[in-house]
């Protein structure tokens, strides 16, 4: 069995659950995520996270102006 690593966005002051205080994803941050995702075999997300991802990503290729987001779909 491989390693299991937990990854979660957290502000420098420890905020993980206040949506209005979370960071905005920039292309630079998405590039870092894309590089990271290419190193893992699987992603496990919770139900709330899955709902948001499932609603956004199927249409992101057509609706996103970000070339990085489109690259995520093809990685």
Long-range contacts (C-beta under 8 A, 24 or more apart in sequence): 2-41, 5-40, 7-36, 27-66, 27-67, 27-68, 30-66, 30-68, 30-69, 30-72, 31-68, 33-72, 34-68, 34-71, 34-72, 34-75, 37-72, 37-75, 38-75
